[in-house]
Amino acid sequence: MRKRKFWGWGYADELLSNEEEQQIDSRIAKTFDLEEIEKLPIPKVEDIDLPQPNIEIPTALKALLSDEKEERLNHTYGKSFPDTARSLLKDFSSPPDLVAFPNTEEELINVMDWCDGVNVAVIPYGGGSSVCGGVESQVGDSYSGVISLDLRNLNKIIEIDRESRSARIQAGILGPNLEANLKKENLTMRHYPQSFEFSTLGGWIATRSGGHYATLYTHIDDFVESTRMVTPSGVLESRRLPGSGAGPSPDRLTIGSEGILGVITEASMRLQDRPTFRASSSVEFSNYKDALNALRVISQSGLFPANCRLLDSNEAVMNGAGDGSKHLLILAFESADHDKTASLKRALEICSDNKGLYEEPNNNKENAHRTGSSGNWRSSFIKAPYFRESFTRRGIIQDTFETSITWERANDFIEEIKDDIAKAIEEISGKPSLVTCRITHSYPDGLAPYFTFSAFARPSTMIDVWREIKLITNEICISKGGTVTHHHAVGRDHRPNGYDEQRPELFKDILTAAKAKVDPNGIMNPGVLIDPENKEIKNWLK
């Protein structure tokens, strides 16, 4: 297997070029008026001191459990800013004691039964791409140990129902493998989160992942037909149906449960024929309110473009998709059944009515989305995690947060958050910060603003600076009526000053009761969403 970085995003052999690294140094020096740039080296496995496991591998599970050093390193953190920062600083003080690699559901059940019997916490692990502390193995002292339960070997498409356009799929399959196998049947799921290459179907479902579609099919929820989840108290499996009015949906308890109830092992997913008709264009706006209004009208028109992302002028120029003088709306339509030229034409008419100027449309060209301004933005979007980790080596915080709000609040909400966060970052870090915004998903009743910021710190201070910024972004999003997360899940990082305030107190009681029923000993992903009863869990952000 090609080795993944234990300290950053992607594969170990995927690094920026020397020229790109020098460009980063120059950019940091210019932005923050620095003469010298401090830089952390890339850590090596042999440089890290790991505490010895607190638990021993039982003989019956010897073939399924590993205490190998690099596996423990890889499963200590996800891929958030503080995860990379702590890894670069060689802080692996709370790794999982063991990593489990079950090959079958029966083996997974055997591992979980053992953990339940000896008070070992279980952290479900798909691709490890969490950016909100969802797979972190620091769970406190209420457990005798902790294992990371890796589903990489449950990675098959079990069966495909071509007539119904659905498939039964194991949860550990990675995005590229899923799509490559569906392509053989000329099918696709078309769910492409930014983490697509290193995330799994089970992870998407557990975190209510947001994907490729900017309208209509925005979340993984829209593709789930049925689910199967192994809990410490048994298996919860829903019936595969296109829809049902038979009480509350069991799937709604599984989707977004983030591993606190059990481990999703498989799901039946709705599929589509692969698109062959495409139409796309980019539209420029001088006034942001005009751009937002165009986006709203398109979202309420029933046209349902696959891509409908609005980049403010600063976000556009930062991603090589403009000169910073215009706001950019990226539009794309696709279908496996019919030409989409008319849909694009109508969307462009709406843009024109709101003073938008657009490029000549690209119609029915397979790689149209890879050209022009939208192509530049796409390339920058894909490479962003690699640049971020190089900035992190220098102590510079580049991070994002996302939320959602209804249309009547949209413009003021976005401007207030950009201003408030920029002021907070300057107060915390001592240096000015630019906060930019793109709209990633839009609905008839609202939209999802996604904010990007940078903040000055040194390698020795970057975690403390990030912590203060994270807490204030959580607090501001909630205080202004938004959500603490639109599609990045809750994990441990969005609980303080965020999810705990957003979640209705009665719902917390309901969720706590459900967890107590299926996970009476509280071993499943402690500290995510809610704390298990009778266990003391410490959140490192507080």
N, C-alpha and C positions, 0 to 999 in steps of 0.2 A: 504493500500500500504506500502511496505517496504521503510523506509525512506532513502533518499540519503543524503550524506554529503553535507552540505552547504559550507564547507571549504576545500574540497579535493575530491579525486577520489573514486567512488564506493558508497557502502551502509554504513550507519553510524555504523553498527555492524561489519564491516570488518576492523580490525586493525591488525597490526603486533604483534607478540607475544613479551613478555618481553625479551626473549632470542634474538630475531631478533633486537629489539631496542638496546640491549646491544652490539650486534655485530656492529651496525651502529656507536655507540659511540666510540668503539675501533678502527674502521676503520678510522673515522674522526681524532681521536687523533693521530694515527700513520701517516696518510697521510699528515697532516698539522702541525705535531709536536706541539700538544696542550696538556696542562695538564688538562684543565677544558673545558667542553662542555656546552655552554649555550643552553637552550631548551625552546621553547615556549609551553605553554599548549594547549591542544585541546580546542577551544572556544565552549561555549554553547550559545544557542539562547538567554537566559536571560542575557548574558554578553554583548550583542551588543546593542548599541544605534543607532536606525535608525531615519533619519529625517522623519517628517510627510509627507504623500503624498501631492503633489501640486495640485492634481485634485481630484474631488469627483466622486464617481461611479454614473452614471446616472440611474434613476429608471428603464428605459427600458432594461438596460444591467446588472441589479443587480445579476442575476443568472449566469452570465458569467465572471464577474470580481471579483478579490479578492485583498484586501489590507492586508491580513494575513501576519504577520511578517516573519514566516519561509519561506513562498513562495517567498516573496520579497528577502530574503537572498539568496535563492537557484537560483534566476534568475538574480542576480547582475553580476555575472561573469561566464566565462567558466571554463576550467580546465588547463590553461597554468601555467607556473611557477609563473608569477606575480599575477595571479588570486589566486592561493593557498597562496602565500606569503601575499597578502593584506588581505585575509580572516583570516589567522592566526594572523595577526597584528590587527584584528578587524576593518579594514578600510572598512566600507560600507557607505562611504559618498555620493555615487551616485547610490542608488538602483533604480529599476523601481518603479514608483509611484503605479502602479497596475499590476497585472498579469491576463491575459485573458485565459480562457479555453473553447473555442468554441467546441460544439459537432457536428456541421454540417458546411458545407460550407456556408450556408445562415447565420448562426450565426457569422461566421468569417467575412463575408462581412458587417454585421451590425456593428461589432466592428470597422472594418477599416473605414467605412463611418463616424462613430462618431469621430474617431481620426483625419480623414482628415478635418472634419468640425471645430474642435476646436484646431488644430495645436498641436496634440500630436504625438510624434515620436513612431514608431512601430518597435520593435526588434523581428523578427521571431525567435522562439526557438523550436528546435527539442528535442534532448537529452541533450543539454548543454555541449557537450564534446569538443567544440572548443578550440584549443590550440594557437590561433592567434588573440584573441580579437574580434571574430566574433559575439558574443552575448552580448557584454558589453553594459551596459545601461547608461554610461556617454556620453552624446551627446552635452553638451554645453547649452547655455542660449537662443538659438533661438527658443525654443519650450516651450509651456505652461506645458508640462509634458512628460512622457515616459511610455509606457507599454511594457511588455514582452508578446508576443503572443505565447502561448504554444499549440502545436498541439497534445498533448498526447491522446486526445479523438478521433482524426481522425486516427484510428489505425487498420483498417480492410482491409482484402483482399476482394475486391468487387466481382471479378470474375476471374476464371482461364480458359484459353483456352488451354486445354491439347494437342490438335492436333498441334497447332502452338507453343506450349511450351512458353506461355507468360501469364502474369497476370496483371490485373488492380488493383492497390494497393493504399491505402491512405497514405499520406506522413508521418503521425505521428507514424507509426508502428516502433517499436524497432527491431534491428537485430535479437535477439533470437526468438521473437514472429513471425517474418516473416519466418524464417527458419523452426520453429516448425510447422507452418501451411502448408508450402509448402511440408514438409516431408510426410504429409498425402496423397499427390498425387505422392509420390516418385520423387518430383522435388526439385530443389535447385537453388538459384541464385549464390551461391559460391562467395559472396563479403564479405570479412572479414577484415575490417580495424582493427587496434589495439583497437579502441574505440567501436567495434562491439556491446558489451553488453549494452552500454549506448548511442548509436547514432541511428538515424532514416533514413529511406529511403529519406525523403525530405531533410534532412541535407546532406546526401551523394551527392545528385544531386546538391544542391545549392552550395556545396564547391568543386565539381569535385573530390570526394574522391578517393583515391587509396586503393586497397584492397588486397585480398588473392593472386591473380595471379601475379607472378613475370614477366611473359612474356605474350604477346598477349592480354588477357583481363585484363589490368592493372588498368583501371579507370572505374568509374561508367558509363562514357559516353558509353562504349561498350555494356552496358546492357539496355540503355534507348531506348524504342520504340516510346513513345510519352509522352507528359507532359501536365499538366493543372496548370495554375498559376493565382491566383487572384491578380489583381493590383488595385490601387485606381481608375483607369479609366475603369476597366472592366476585363473580363476573357480572358486570352490568352491560347488557347488550340490547340495543334497540332494534326494532323491526325495519327492514328495508322497504320503504314506501316512498312514493313521490310527495306525499303529504298526508296528514292525519289530524282529525279534530278530537282525538281521544285523550283529553286531559292535557296537562302540562307535558311538553316534549322531554323525554329522557335525554335526548341529545343536547338540549339547552343546559343541562347540568354538567355534561361532559365538555362541551365547547367552552373554552375560556377557564377551565378549572385549574390550569397551571400546575398539575401534578399533585394537588393537595388531597385528592380523593383516591387516586389510583393512577395506573399507567395505561394509556391508550395503546392497544396492540394492533388494531386494524380498523378500517372504516370503508364503507361503500361510498363512492364519490361520483357526483354528476360530471359528465364529460361533454365535450363538444366536438364537432367536426373541425378539422384544422382550417383556419381561414385562408381563403384564396383571393378575396376581393379586399382591397385596401384603398383608403383615401386619406391624405394628411396634409396639414399646412401649419404654419406658424403665424401668429397675429401679434402686431405691436400696438401698444397703447401708450399715449403720453400721460394719461390721467389714470391713477389706480382705481378710483371709484368707477370710472367707465369700464375698466377691465373686470372689476368685480360684478358689475351689473350684467355685462355680457355673459359671464360665467353663470350667474344665477338664471338668466333667461334660458340659456342652453340646457342647464340642469333641469329646468321645469318644462322643457319643450317635448320630452319624450323621445328625443333623438338618441340618447344614451351613447355618446362616443366612448370608445375604449380608453382613449387618453384625452384628458382635458385638464391639463396642469397649468397653473398660472404662477409664473415666477416674477417677483417684484424686480425692479431694475437692478438693484444691488445683487440679488441672488443670480440674476441672468449673467451679469458681467463676471461674477466670481466663478461661474461655470463655463465661461467661454461662449456664451450664447447671446452676446449683445455687447454694446459699448457703454452700458450703464445709463443711457438716456431714456430707455423705453422699458415698459413692462411687457413681458412676453407670455402669450397664451399658446400652448402646444396642443394641437388638435389632431386626433387620429381616429378613424373608423375602420372596422374590419368585419368581414362576414364570410362564411363558407357557402352562403346560399345566393347572395345577390349583390349587385354593384352598389357601392356606397357613395357614389359621386353626388347624388341628390342630397343625401344627409349632410355631407360636408358643405355643399353649396348653401343649404339653409343655415347651417351653423355660422358660416362666414357672413351671410346676410345679417344675422343677429349681431355679429361683431362690427360690421360696417355701420349698423344703426347706432352703435355705441362708440363710434369714432375710431374703430380699429382698422389698421392697415395690414394687409397680409401678403405673404409670398405666393407665388404661383403654386397651386396645389399639386401634390404628388399622388397620382391615382393609379391604383392596381399595380404598384411596383413593390416587390417583396421586401426590399431593403430601404424603402422610402423613409422609414423612421430613423435610419442611420445617417441621413444626410442633412445639410443645412443647420440651422440653429437648434432644431430638436435633436439632431444627431450629435452635435457638440455637447448639449446638455446630457444626453444619454451616456456618452463616453465618460464625462466627468462624474456622473452619478455612480457608475460602475467602479471607477477607480478611487472614489472618495475614501473608502476604508484604508487603503494602502497609504494615502497621503496623511490621513489622520494619525496613523501609528508613528509616522516619521516626525510629525509635529509633537507627539507625545514624548518621544525620546528627548526632545528639547524642553520639555516642561510646558509647552504651549497647549492650552485646552481648546480643541475644536470639537464641538458637540452639537447635538440637536435636541429638541423636544417638540412634541406635537400634541394637538388638542382638537376640539371641534366646537362649533357654535352655530346658532341659527342665523339666518340671513339678516334679520333686522338689526343684529348687533355687529355684523361682520366687520365693516370698515373700522369703526371705533375700537372694537375689540383688538384687532390686529395692530393698529397704530399704538394703542395704549400698552399692549404687551411689549412691542418692540422698544418703546421709550422706557418703560419701567425696568425691563431686563437690562437694557444698555446702561442705565443709571446704576442699577444694583451691581453689575459686573465692574464698573469703574470704581465704585465704592469698595468692593471686596478686593479687587486686584491692584488698584492704584493706576490702572491704564485704561484709556478709552476702548470701547468695543463696538463693533458693528453687528447689529442683529438683523438678519435678513429673513424673508418669508417666501415659501412657495405653498400653493394650495395643491395638495396631493389627491384628494378625493372630494367629490361634490355630490350633493343630494338635492332633491326638490326642496327640502326644508332647511338645508344648511351646508356647511363646508368644513373641511379639515385643514386648518393652517399648520404648517410644519416649519419650525423656526430653526435657523442655524446661527451659531455664534462662535466667536473665538475669545479667549481670555488669556491674559499674561500671567505666567507663574514660572517658577523654577522647578526643576525636577524634584527638589527637596520639599517644595510647598504645594505642588500641583494637586495632590489628593485633597488637602484641606480646602484649597480654593474651590475645587470642583464641588466638594460636599456642600459648601455654603451656597454656591450657585444653584445646585440641584434642588436644595430645600426651598429656595426662594422661587424657582420656576414652578415647582409643584404648588406652592402656596398661591402664587399670582394666578395661575390658570384656574384653580378652584374658586378663588375669591371673586373672579370676574365672571363666573357662571359657566366656564368651560369644563371639559373633562381633563383629568390628569394624564390620560393617554388615549389616543384614538386607535392605535394599532400596534403599539410596542409592548403591550401587556403590562402587568403590575409588578410582578417579581417582588423584590425587596426594596428596590430603589424608589418606587412610586407610592409606597405605603405612607412614609412619614410626610406630613403636611399635604397629603394628596388623597390617595384612595380611602384611607381611614375616615377622612372628612366627607368625601363624596358619597360613600356607600351608606345607604339608609341603615340605621341602627337595628331595626327589626330584621332586615335582610341579613345582617351579620349574625344575628341569633339563629336564623333559619339555616344559614350556611354552616355555622358552628355545629348545629344539631345534626345536619347531614354528614359532616365530617366525623363526628363522634360515632355515628352509626356504621359507616363503612370503614373507618380507620380509628377504632376505639383507643389504640395506643399512641396515636398521633405521630406515626413514623414518616408519613408522606410529605415531602418537601416542606419541612417546618419553616415558618416565617413568611411564607408567600400567601397573599390575600388575607389570611387570618392566622392567629396563633392557635395551635392545638390546646385543648383543655389540659390542665395539670402539668404543663411543661413551661419552663421559663426560656423564652427565645429573645435573644438580643439582636437588634438591628444595628449594624455598624454605622449607619448614617446618623443616628441620634446622638 
